[in-house]
Every structure is written in C-alpha cells, then in structure tokens.
Amino acid sequence: MINIGILSLILLVSFLCIYTFMRLSSTSYTGTKGITKEYVSQSGIKRTARKDREDFIV
C-alpha cells in the first residue's frame, strides 16, 4: 500500500514537471536559430530572424 502511494507521488511530480517544461517552452518567442515572430524592421521590411543570426559557424 505504501509502495502505491510513493509511486503515485513520483508519477504526479514527474507529470507536473513535464507539463511545466512544455508550458514554459511553448511561451518562448525565439528558437535556437534566432527565428522570431514576423516583425517590421526600421526600413519597413518584414523580417522573421534577428540581425545577429547572420554570424554563424558552419
């Protein structure tokens, strides 16, 4: 009976951590490659990537 309680607690904490991680990662506006939501630059051009993205290592 105690084993079921401990297992249930571990599962609950695990699912809560996974849910929190997924929730936080979905609210992020940028990815690892600098892609953002579409925006208009100062020159009036629609862009989807930040300026610092052009400096990359191949």
DSSP file (Angstrom, degrees, kcal/mol; ACC not computed):
  #  RESIDUE AA STRUCTURE BP1 BP2  ACC     N-H-->O    O-->H-N    N-H-->O    O-->H-N    TCO  KAPPA ALPHA  PHI   PSI    X-CA   Y-CA   Z-CA
    1    1 A M     >        0   0    0      0, 0.0     4,-1.5     0, 0.0     5,-0.1   0.000 360.0 360.0 360.0 -41.6    0.0    0.0    0.0
    2    2 A I  H  >  +     0   0    0      1,-0.2     4,-2.5     2,-0.2     5,-0.2   0.865 360.0  58.3 -67.2 -35.3    2.8    2.4    0.8
    3    3 A N  H  > S+     0   0    0      1,-0.2     4,-2.6     2,-0.2    -1,-0.2   0.891 104.2  50.8 -61.2 -39.6    4.5    1.5   -2.5
    4    4 A I  H  > S+     0   0    0      2,-0.2     4,-2.5     1,-0.2    -1,-0.2   0.893 110.4  49.9 -65.4 -39.4    1.5    2.6   -4.4
    5    5 A G  H  X S+     0   0    0     -4,-1.5     4,-2.2     2,-0.2    -2,-0.2   0.915 112.6  45.7 -65.0 -43.9    1.5    5.9   -2.6
    6    6 A I  H  X S+     0   0    0     -4,-2.5     4,-2.4     2,-0.2    -2,-0.2   0.922 114.1  48.7 -65.6 -44.1    5.1    6.6   -3.2
    7    7 A L  H  X S+     0   0    0     -4,-2.6     4,-2.5     1,-0.2    -2,-0.2   0.907 111.0  50.7 -62.0 -42.5    4.8    5.6   -6.9
    8    8 A S  H  X S+     0   0    0     -4,-2.5     4,-2.4     2,-0.2    -1,-0.2   0.902 110.4  49.6 -62.2 -41.6    1.7    7.8   -7.3
    9    9 A L  H  X S+     0   0    0     -4,-2.2     4,-2.4     2,-0.2    -2,-0.2   0.911 111.2  48.6 -64.1 -43.3    3.7   10.7   -5.8
   10   10 A I  H  X S+     0   0    0     -4,-2.4     4,-2.4     2,-0.2    -2,-0.2   0.919 112.9  48.0 -63.2 -44.0    6.6   10.2   -8.1
   11   11 A L  H  X S+     0   0    0     -4,-2.5     4,-2.7     2,-0.2     5,-0.2   0.902 111.2  50.8 -63.6 -41.3    4.3   10.0  -11.1
   12   12 A L  H  X S+     0   0    0     -4,-2.4     4,-2.2     2,-0.2    -2,-0.2   0.930 112.4  45.7 -62.9 -46.0    2.5   13.1  -10.1
   13   13 A V  H  X S+     0   0    0     -4,-2.4     4,-2.3     2,-0.2    -2,-0.2   0.898 113.2  51.2 -64.4 -40.5    5.7   15.1   -9.6
   14   14 A S  H  X S+     0   0    0     -4,-2.4     4,-2.5     2,-0.2    -2,-0.2   0.940 111.8  45.2 -62.7 -48.7    7.1   13.8  -13.0
   15   15 A F  H  X S+     0   0    0     -4,-2.7     4,-2.6     1,-0.2    -1,-0.2   0.871 112.1  52.7 -64.4 -36.5    4.0   14.7  -14.9
   16   16 A L  H  X S+     0   0    0     -4,-2.2     4,-2.3    -5,-0.2    -1,-0.2   0.906 110.5  47.5 -65.0 -41.8    3.9   18.1  -13.2
   17   17 A C  H  X S+     0   0    0     -4,-2.3     4,-2.5     2,-0.2    -2,-0.2   0.915 113.2  47.8 -65.4 -43.5    7.5   18.8  -14.2
   18   18 A I  H  X S+     0   0    0     -4,-2.5     4,-2.5     2,-0.2     5,-0.2   0.918 112.6  49.1 -63.8 -43.6    6.9   17.7  -17.8
   19   19 A Y  H  X S+     0   0    0     -4,-2.6     4,-2.4     2,-0.2    -2,-0.2   0.918 112.2  48.3 -61.8 -44.4    3.8   19.8  -18.1
   20   20 A T  H  X S+     0   0    0     -4,-2.3     4,-2.6     2,-0.2     5,-0.2   0.912 111.7  49.5 -63.7 -43.4    5.6   22.8  -16.7
   21   21 A F  H  X S+     0   0    0     -4,-2.5     4,-2.3     1,-0.2    -2,-0.2   0.925 112.9  46.5 -61.2 -45.8    8.5   22.4  -19.0
   22   22 A M  H  X S+     0   0    0     -4,-2.5     4,-1.5     1,-0.2    -1,-0.2   0.883 112.9  50.4 -65.2 -38.4    6.2   22.0  -22.1
   23   23 A R  H  X S+     0   0    0     -4,-2.4     4,-0.8    -5,-0.2    -2,-0.2   0.917 112.9  45.1 -66.1 -44.3    4.3   25.1  -21.0
   24   24 A L  H  < S+     0   0    0     -4,-2.6     3,-0.4     1,-0.2     4,-0.4   0.873 112.3  51.1 -69.1 -37.1    7.4   27.2  -20.5
   25   25 A S  H >< S+     0   0    0     -4,-2.3     3,-0.5     1,-0.2    -1,-0.2   0.782 106.0  55.6 -72.9 -25.3    8.9   26.1  -23.8
   26   26 A S  H 3< S+     0   0    0     -4,-1.5    -1,-0.2     1,-0.2    -2,-0.2   0.720 103.0  55.7 -79.4 -19.3    5.8   26.9  -25.7
   27   27 A T  T 3< S+     0   0    0     -4,-0.8     2,-0.2    -3,-0.4    -1,-0.2   0.509  81.9 108.9 -89.1  -4.2    5.7   30.5  -24.5
   28   28 A S    <   -     0   0    0     -3,-0.5    -3,-0.0    -4,-0.4     3,-0.0  -0.533  55.8-158.7 -72.9 136.9    9.2   31.2  -25.7
   29   29 A Y  S    S+     0   0    0     -2,-0.2     2,-0.3     2,-0.1    -1,-0.1   0.676  70.1  53.0 -91.5 -18.7    9.2   33.5  -28.7
   30   30 A T        -     0   0    0      6,-0.1     6,-0.2     2,-0.0     2,-0.1  -0.865  65.8-152.8-119.8 153.2   12.6   32.6  -30.1
   31   31 A G    >   -     0   0    0      4,-1.0     3,-0.9    -2,-0.3    -2,-0.1  -0.277  44.5 -82.9-104.0-165.3   14.2   29.3  -31.1
   32   32 A T  T 3  S+     0   0    0      1,-0.2    -2,-0.0    -2,-0.1    -1,-0.0   0.655 125.3  54.0 -77.4 -14.7   17.8   28.3  -31.1
   33   33 A K  T 3  S-     0   0    0      2,-0.1    -1,-0.2     0, 0.0    -3,-0.0   0.287 117.2-104.4-104.0   9.5   18.4   29.8  -34.6
   34   34 A G    <   +     0   0    0     -3,-0.9    16,-1.7     1,-0.3     2,-0.3   0.624  66.0 154.0  81.9  12.5   17.1   33.3  -33.8
   35   35 A I  E     +A   49   0A   0     14,-0.2    -4,-1.0    18,-0.0    -1,-0.3  -0.609  16.9 174.4 -77.0 130.9   13.8   32.9  -35.6
   36   36 A T  E     -     0   0A   0     12,-3.2    -6,-0.1    -2,-0.3     3,-0.1  -0.666  39.8 -71.6-123.4-180.0   11.2   35.2  -34.1
   37   37 A K  E    S-     0   0A   0     -2,-0.2    -1,-0.1     1,-0.1    10,-0.1  -0.389  71.3 -79.1 -67.5 156.8    7.6   36.2  -34.9
   38   38 A E  E     +     0   0A   0      8,-0.1     2,-0.3    -2,-0.1    10,-0.2  -0.330  62.4 168.4 -62.1 136.0    7.3   38.3  -38.0
   39   39 A Y  E     -A   47   0A   0      8,-2.6     8,-3.3    -3,-0.1     2,-0.5  -0.938  35.6-112.2-143.7 165.6    8.1   41.9  -37.4
   40   40 A V  E     -A   46   0A   0     -2,-0.3     6,-0.2     6,-0.2     8,-0.0  -0.895  31.2-140.6-105.1 126.4    8.7   45.1  -39.5
   41   41 A S    >   -     0   0    0      4,-2.8     3,-1.6    -2,-0.5    -1,-0.0  -0.147  33.0 -95.1 -75.5 175.9   12.3   46.5  -39.4
   42   42 A Q  T 3  S+     0   0    0      1,-0.3    -1,-0.1     2,-0.1    -2,-0.0   0.796 126.4  55.8 -64.1 -27.8   13.1   50.2  -39.3
   43   43 A S  T 3  S-     0   0    0      2,-0.1    -1,-0.3     1,-0.0    -2,-0.0   0.497 121.9-106.5 -83.2  -3.0   13.4   50.2  -43.1
   44   44 A G  S <  S+     0   0    0     -3,-1.6     2,-0.4     1,-0.3    -2,-0.1   0.532  75.1 135.4  93.4   7.0    9.9   48.8  -43.4
   45   45 A I        -     0   0    0      1,-0.0    -4,-2.8    -5,-0.0     2,-0.4  -0.734  56.7-122.9 -91.9 135.4   10.8   45.3  -44.5
   46   46 A K  E     +A   40   0A   0     -2,-0.4     2,-0.3    -6,-0.2    -6,-0.2  -0.630  39.1 178.7 -76.2 130.7    9.0   42.3  -42.9
   47   47 A R  E     -A   39   0A   0     -8,-3.3    -8,-2.6    -2,-0.4     3,-0.1  -0.900  31.3-170.1-132.5 159.6   11.5   40.0  -41.2
   48   48 A T  E    S+     0   0A   0     -2,-0.3   -12,-3.2   -10,-0.2     2,-0.4   0.372  71.4  60.2-127.5   0.1   11.4   36.8  -39.2
   49   49 A A  E    S-A   35   0A   0    -14,-0.2   -14,-0.2   -10,-0.1    -1,-0.1  -0.967  81.0-111.7-132.1 147.6   15.0   36.5  -38.0
   50   50 A R    >   -     0   0    0    -16,-1.7     3,-1.3    -2,-0.4     4,-0.2  -0.302  29.7-114.1 -72.0 160.3   17.2   38.7  -35.8
   51   51 A K  G >  S+     0   0    0      1,-0.3     3,-1.5     2,-0.2     4,-0.2   0.831 112.1  64.4 -64.3 -34.0   20.2   40.5  -37.2
   52   52 A D  G >  S+     0   0    0      1,-0.3     3,-0.8     2,-0.1    -1,-0.3   0.536  82.3  81.1 -71.7  -3.1   22.7   38.5  -35.1
   53   53 A R  G <  S+     0   0    0     -3,-1.3    -1,-0.3     1,-0.2    -2,-0.2   0.747  75.6  71.4 -72.7 -22.4   21.6   35.4  -36.9
   54   54 A E  G <  S+     0   0    0     -3,-1.5     2,-1.1    -4,-0.2    -1,-0.2   0.742  83.6  74.8 -69.3 -20.1   23.9   36.2  -39.9
   55   55 A D    <   +     0   0    0     -3,-0.8     2,-0.3    -4,-0.2    -1,-0.2  -0.772  69.4 142.2 -92.7  95.6   27.0   35.4  -37.8
   56   56 A F        -     0   0    0     -2,-1.1     2,-0.5     0, 0.0    -3,-0.0  -0.919  48.8-122.3-134.0 159.2   27.0   31.6  -37.6
   57   57 A I              0   0    0     -2,-0.3    -2,-0.0     1,-0.1     0, 0.0  -0.880 360.0 360.0-103.6 129.0   29.6   28.8  -37.6
   58   58 A V              0   0    0     -2,-0.5    -1,-0.1     0, 0.0     0, 0.0   0.425 360.0 360.0 -94.1 360.0   29.3   26.2  -40.3
